[in-house]
Amino acid sequence: MFVGREHELRALERLYNQGKFQMAVVYGRRRVGKTALLDEFSKGKRTLFFTAQQKSDVINLRSFSREVYRFFDLPESTGSFESWGDALRFVASRARDGEPLVFVFDEFPYAAQAAPSLPSTFQIVIDHDFRDSNVCLVLCGSNEGFMESQVLGRKSPLFGRRNAQIKLMPFDYHDAALMLPGRSPAELVVFYALFGGTPYYLEQIDSDEPLEECIARLFFDLSGVLYAEPQMLLCQELREPALYSSVLDAVAAGATTPRVIAGKSGIGENSVGKYLATLIGLGIVEKTVPFGEGARSRKGQYRIRDPFFAFWYRFVSPNVGAIEMGAGEAASRLASGQALSTFVGKQFEAMCLQWFARENRFGRLPFLATSFGSWWGADPVAREQVDIDVIAADSRSKAIILGECKWRESFDETAAIKKLVSRGELIKGYEDRSYVLFSKSALSEGTRAKAAERGDLRIVTVEEMYEG
């Protein structure tokens, strides 16, 4: 089932409709839906689609030759092209008939790593052959580092040739819900907190399966599709997967600073930074600082950004030994009750921040927000450490929205509002202040009436988050 990706599809369609040679670079982590996006884009179009493999250059060129011959209705007995240059020039010559052609080269890094001169070959053929054709070329890859350095980077032979680049990210909570029809809003929050927005992971969820059974089947069973997924991804992407996994174990266990992460992971404090930086580049980890402070803030904290990895390293990784010994079902019960509710509550805060971003994108906030985040620090009046869950602001108009996120069936609604408003005063430099109280369940009529009277307070339930 293909859902979402409207923006990316529009960008690709714009290139296709130019009526001249165009080149797009599409990349992103494995399982994020790159091939599905390109399949959807190429529907109804004359498309040459080739996927390279982690094999020798000879085998990849031979496979490409067969695909080219098949596409242009030539007998496979013609044999393989002598070189990538010959193969690409042949495609260019056949594409000069004026009819638009989509040429997708999927998993480009596999072919280029087996044939290091391939980017240069593409550059030459683009400059001398494809430029006169009506070809929409798409170079696609899962190795983000390679795509950014060897395709998009300034030192790449292909630098400056692309007309668009798309770094495909996992779905946000709203688009992820499109893959889980029939689930209640509260269930959707929990599933997103556990599976994140990676389409492949969401596809593994059975429509009517209870949450507990789904978790046990996919995460805590040796044959479960997602049991070994993080380890496999790290092995495919990184040279030292065990060390990166140790870093993730430390962060999932509550380590938030390089010194503590280094101590818990067994990696030297002077070296742990490079591992964190790589995980940040993959979108697995992020460094957060209190809203309004710079990236070098000493209050910066590291956390696992991807919900799927956060869940796996919080609940599965510590119990791998038990799972390997056949106690997976018992281990899965540890991912339930208050422990799971606390975990989901933290992920709910990230979803509320996504809600801010989504509302901002559609112009539904009171102003155009230019910065987002959360805040933590000292309250000099209360003489304690406090936090503000989510913030959206614009320094130019001095406008700010502050949000409190409550993943509970019930709570003291009046106290929560009072706390939110008082803590909002800790963020200086803003004159126009408004507030949002996010709630798992519907709030009382009295609280809603008070919010309407104030005019600066909005109540948003989980159900309302999925509307629009």
C-alpha positions in Angstrom: 0.0 0.0 0.0 1.5 3.3 -1.1 0.6 6.4 1.1 2.0 9.8 1.7 5.0 11.3 -0.1 2.9 13.9 -1.9 5.7 16.5 -1.8 8.3 14.1 -3.1 6.0 13.0 -5.9 5.3 16.5 -6.9 9.0 17.3 -7.1 9.7 14.3 -9.3 6.7 15.1 -11.6 8.0 18.7 -12.0 11.3 17.3 -13.3 9.6 14.8 -15.6 7.4 17.6 -17.1 10.3 19.8 -18.0 10.6 18.2 -21.5 14.4 18.0 -21.3 17.2 16.1 -19.5 16.8 16.3 -15.7 18.6 14.5 -12.9 17.3 13.8 -9.4 19.2 12.3 -6.5 17.0 10.2 -4.1 18.6 8.8 -1.0 17.7 7.7 2.6 18.1 4.9 5.1 17.1 1.4 4.2 13.5 0.4 4.5 12.3 4.0 4.3 10.5 3.6 1.0 12.7 4.9 -1.7 12.0 2.1 -4.2 8.2 2.3 -3.4 8.4 6.1 -4.1 10.1 5.6 -7.5 7.7 2.7 -8.4 4.8 5.1 -7.7 6.4 7.9 -9.7 7.1 5.7 -12.7 3.6 4.3 -13.0 2.3 4.9 -16.5 5.7 6.2 -17.7 8.2 4.7 -20.1 10.7 3.6 -17.4 14.1 1.8 -17.5 14.5 0.6 -13.9 17.8 -1.0 -12.8 18.8 -2.1 -9.3 22.5 -2.7 -8.6 23.6 -5.4 -6.3 26.5 -5.9 -3.9 28.4 -7.9 -6.5 31.3 -7.5 -8.8 31.4 -4.8 -11.5 31.3 -7.5 -14.2 28.1 -8.9 -12.8 26.4 -5.5 -12.3 27.3 -4.4 -15.9 26.1 -7.7 -17.2 22.8 -7.4 -15.4 22.4 -3.8 -16.6 23.0 -4.9 -20.1 20.3 -7.5 -19.9 17.9 -5.0 -18.5 18.7 -2.5 -21.3 18.3 -5.1 -24.0 15.0 -6.2 -22.6 13.7 -2.7 -22.3 14.6 -1.8 -25.9 13.3 -5.2 -27.2 16.7 -6.4 -28.2 17.8 -10.1 -27.9 19.8 -10.9 -24.8 22.2 -12.9 -27.1 23.6 -9.5 -28.1 25.9 -9.9 -25.1 27.1 -7.5 -22.4 28.3 -4.0 -23.1 32.1 -3.6 -22.9 31.9 -0.7 -20.4 29.5 1.4 -18.4 30.3 4.2 -20.9 29.1 2.2 -23.8 26.0 1.1 -22.0 25.0 4.6 -20.9 25.7 6.1 -24.3 23.5 3.4 -25.9 20.7 4.4 -23.5 21.2 8.0 -24.4 21.2 7.3 -28.1 17.9 5.4 -27.8 16.4 8.2 -25.7 16.7 10.9 -28.3 13.5 10.1 -30.0 11.7 12.7 -28.1 9.5 10.4 -26.0 10.1 11.0 -22.3 12.1 8.3 -20.5 12.5 7.8 -16.8 15.8 6.1 -16.1 16.1 4.9 -12.5 19.5 3.6 -11.3 18.6 2.2 -7.9 21.3 1.3 -5.2 23.8 3.3 -7.2 26.4 3.1 -4.4 26.7 -0.7 -4.9 27.6 -0.3 -8.6 29.9 2.7 -7.9 31.8 1.0 -5.1 32.5 -2.0 -7.4 33.4 0.5 -10.3 34.9 3.6 -8.7 35.0 5.4 -12.1 31.2 5.1 -12.5 30.4 8.6 -11.2 32.9 10.1 -13.7 31.5 8.0 -16.5 28.0 9.3 -15.7 29.3 12.8 -15.6 30.8 12.5 -19.1 27.7 10.9 -20.6 25.4 13.4 -19.0 27.5 16.3 -20.3 27.9 14.9 -23.9 25.0 12.6 -24.5 22.1 12.8 -22.1 21.9 16.6 -22.3 20.2 16.4 -25.7 17.6 13.8 -24.5 14.3 13.9 -22.8 15.5 11.7 -19.9 14.6 12.0 -16.3 17.5 10.3 -14.6 17.2 9.2 -11.0 20.2 8.1 -9.0 19.0 6.4 -5.8 20.9 4.9 -2.9 20.7 3.8 0.7 24.2 4.6 1.7 23.6 8.1 2.8 27.3 9.0 3.3 28.2 7.8 -0.2 25.3 9.7 -1.8 26.2 12.9 0.0 29.9 12.8 -0.7 30.3 10.9 -4.0 27.1 12.1 -5.8 26.2 15.4 -4.2 29.5 16.5 -2.7 31.6 19.3 -4.2 34.4 16.9 -5.0 32.1 14.5 -6.8 32.3 14.4 -10.6 28.5 14.7 -10.5 28.5 17.9 -8.5 26.2 20.5 -10.0 24.5 18.1 -12.4 21.4 17.3 -10.2 18.2 19.3 -10.7 16.7 18.1 -7.4 17.7 16.1 -4.4 15.4 14.2 -2.1 16.5 12.8 1.2 13.7 10.5 2.1 12.8 10.5 5.8 10.5 8.2 7.8 6.9 9.2 8.0 5.7 11.5 10.7 3.1 10.2 13.1 0.2 11.5 10.9 1.3 9.9 7.6 2.3 6.7 9.5 -1.3 6.4 10.6 -2.3 6.0 6.9 -0.7 2.6 6.9 -2.8 1.4 9.9 -6.4 2.0 9.0 -9.0 0.9 11.5 -6.8 1.6 14.6 -8.0 4.1 17.2 -6.0 7.4 17.7 -4.6 6.1 21.0 -3.5 2.9 19.4 -1.9 4.9 16.6 0.2 6.8 19.1 1.5 3.6 20.7 2.3 1.9 17.3 4.2 5.0 16.2 6.1 5.1 19.5 7.2 1.5 18.9 7.6 1.2 15.1 8.3 4.8 14.1 7.6 6.0 10.6 9.6 3.5 8.5 7.1 2.0 6.0 8.6 -1.5 6.0 8.2 -1.8 9.8 4.6 -0.6 9.7 3.8 -3.1 7.0 4.6 -5.9 9.4 1.6 -5.0 11.6 -1.5 -7.2 11.2 -4.6 -5.1 11.1 -6.5 -6.9 13.9 -3.7 -8.3 16.0 -3.6 -7.1 19.6 -0.6 -4.9 20.5 0.9 -7.4 23.0 0.9 -10.3 20.4 2.3 -8.0 17.7 5.2 -7.0 19.9 6.0 -10.6 20.9 5.8 -11.9 17.4 7.9 -9.2 15.7 10.4 -8.1 18.3 10.8 -11.0 20.8 10.8 -14.1 18.6 13.9 -15.4 17.0 12.0 -15.7 13.7 10.5 -12.2 14.1 11.1 -9.9 11.2 12.2 -7.1 13.4 14.1 -9.0 16.0 17.5 -8.6 14.4 16.7 -5.6 12.2 18.7 -2.9 14.0 21.8 -5.2 14.1 21.5 -6.0 10.4 21.1 -2.3 9.5 24.2 -1.3 11.5 26.2 -4.1 9.9 25.2 -3.0 6.4 25.9 0.7 7.1 28.9 0.7 9.4 32.3 -0.8 9.8 32.1 -1.2 13.6 28.5 -2.2 14.3 29.3 -3.7 17.7 30.6 -0.4 19.0 27.7 1.6 17.6 25.3 -0.8 19.2 27.1 -0.3 22.5 26.6 3.4 22.1 22.9 2.9 21.5 22.6 0.6 24.5 24.1 3.3 26.7 21.8 6.1 25.3 18.8 3.9 25.7 19.8 3.2 29.3 19.7 6.9 30.1 23.1 8.2 29.3 22.8 11.6 27.7 26.3 13.2 27.7 29.5 12.0 25.9 31.3 11.3 29.1 28.5 9.1 30.5 27.9 7.4 27.2 31.6 6.7 26.9 31.7 5.2 30.3 28.7 2.9 29.8 29.7 1.8 26.3 33.3 1.2 27.0 34.5 3.6 24.3 37.1 6.3 25.0 35.7 9.7 25.8 37.8 11.2 23.0 36.5 8.7 20.5 32.8 8.5 21.3 32.0 11.8 19.6 32.6 10.3 16.1 30.3 7.4 16.8 27.6 9.8 17.9 28.1 12.0 14.9 27.7 9.0 12.5 24.5 7.9 14.3 23.2 11.5 14.0 23.9 11.4 10.3 21.9 8.3 10.0 18.9 9.9 11.8 19.1 7.3 14.6 20.4 9.6 17.3 20.0 13.4 17.9 21.5 16.0 20.1 19.1 18.4 21.7 19.7 21.6 23.6 17.3 23.7 25.6 15.2 26.0 23.3 17.0 29.2 22.7 20.5 28.0 23.4 23.2 27.3 20.8 24.4 23.9 19.6 27.5 24.2 21.9 25.3 24.5 25.0 26.7 22.6 27.9 23.2 21.4 28.6 23.0 19.4 25.4 21.7 15.9 25.6 21.9 12.9 23.3 18.9 10.6 22.8 17.7 8.1 20.3 15.6 9.9 17.7 14.1 7.0 15.8 11.2 5.5 17.8 11.9 2.0 16.5 15.5 2.0 17.6 14.6 3.6 20.9 12.1 0.8 21.6 14.4 -1.9 20.4 17.4 -0.8 22.5 15.2 0.0 25.5 13.3 -3.3 25.7 14.8 -5.9 23.3 18.5 -5.4 23.5 18.8 -5.9 27.3 16.9 -9.2 26.9 18.6 -10.7 23.9 20.2 -13.5 26.0 16.8 -14.6 27.3 15.2 -14.4 23.9 18.0 -16.5 22.4 17.3 -19.1 25.1 13.6 -19.3 24.2 12.2 -16.9 26.8 11.0 -14.4 24.3 7.4 -14.4 25.3 8.4 -13.8 29.0 10.7 -11.0 27.9 8.0 -9.4 25.8 5.9 -8.9 29.0 8.6 -6.5 30.3 7.5 -4.2 27.4 4.1 -3.5 29.0 2.4 -1.8 31.9 4.0 1.3 33.4 7.3 0.8 31.7 5.8 0.9 28.3 3.4 3.8 29.2 6.4 5.9 30.3 8.3 5.1 27.1 5.2 6.0 25.0 4.8 9.2 27.0 8.3 10.4 25.9 7.6 9.5 22.3 4.2 11.3 22.6 6.1 14.5 23.2 8.0 14.1 19.9 4.7 13.5 18.1 3.3 16.8 19.6 6.3 18.6 18.3 5.6 17.0 14.9 2.0 18.3 15.3 3.4 21.9 15.7 5.5 21.4 12.6 2.6 20.0 10.6 0.2 22.8 11.7 2.9 25.3 10.8 3.4 23.8 7.3 -0.3 24.3 6.6 -0.5 27.8 8.0 -2.7 26.8 11.0 -0.6 28.3 13.8 -1.2 31.9 14.8 2.1 32.9 13.2 4.8 31.3 11.0 7.1 29.5 13.4 10.8 29.4 12.5 12.2 27.5 15.5 11.0 24.4 17.4 12.2 22.5 20.4 11.8 21.9 24.1 13.3 23.5 27.2 14.7 22.4 30.5 16.5 24.3 33.2 16.2 25.9 36.7 13.1 27.6 37.9 14.4 30.3 40.3 11.1 30.8 42.0 10.3 27.1 42.6 14.0 26.4 43.1 13.8 23.2 41.1 14.7 21.8 37.7 11.7 22.0 35.3 11.0 21.5 31.7 8.6 22.6 28.9 7.7 19.7 26.6 7.3 21.4 23.2 7.8 24.9 21.8 7.2 26.7 18.5 8.3 30.3 18.1 9.3 33.1 15.8 11.9 35.6 17.2 11.0 38.2 14.5 7.4 38.6 15.7 8.4 37.7 19.3 5.6 35.1 19.3 5.8 31.8 21.0 3.6 28.7 21.7 4.4 26.5 24.6 3.0 23.0 25.0 2.4 20.5 27.8 2.0 16.8 26.8 -0.1 14.5 29.0 -0.1 10.8 28.0 -2.5 9.8 30.9 -6.1 8.8 31.2 -6.6 11.6 33.8 -4.7 14.3 35.6 -5.3 17.6 37.5 -6.2 19.7 34.5 -6.2 23.1 36.3 -2.8 22.4 37.8 -1.4 21.4 34.5 -2.5 24.6 32.8 -1.2 26.7 35.7 2.2 25.0 35.5 2.4 25.4 31.8 1.7 29.2 32.0 4.1 29.8 34.8 6.9 27.9 33.2 6.3 29.8 30.0 7.6 32.9 31.7 11.0 31.3 32.0 11.5 31.7 28.2 12.5 35.4 27.8 12.3 37.7 24.8 8.7 36.9 23.7 5.7 39.2 24.0 2.9 37.2 22.3 2.5 34.0 24.2 0.0 31.2 23.7 -0.3 27.7 25.0 -1.4 24.2 24.0 -2.3 21.4 26.3 -2.0 18.0 24.6 -4.1 15.2 26.1 -4.5 11.5 25.6 -8.2 11.8 26.5 -10.9 14.4 26.2 -10.8 17.0 29.0 -13.7 18.3 31.1 -16.2 20.8 29.8 -15.1 23.1 32.5 -11.5 23.1 31.3 -12.6 23.6 27.7 -14.7 26.5 28.8 -11.8 28.1 30.6 -9.6 27.7 27.6 -12.2 29.4 25.4 -12.4 32.3 27.9 -8.7 32.8 28.0 -8.3 32.9 24.2 -4.6 32.0 24.4 -5.0 28.4 25.4 -5.8 25.5 23.0 -6.8 22.0 24.1 -5.7 19.3 21.6 -6.6 15.6 22.2 -4.9 12.6 20.5 -8.0 12.3 18.4 -7.8 15.9 17.2 -4.1 15.4 16.4 -5.0 13.0 13.6 -7.7 15.2 12.1 -6.9 17.3 9.0 
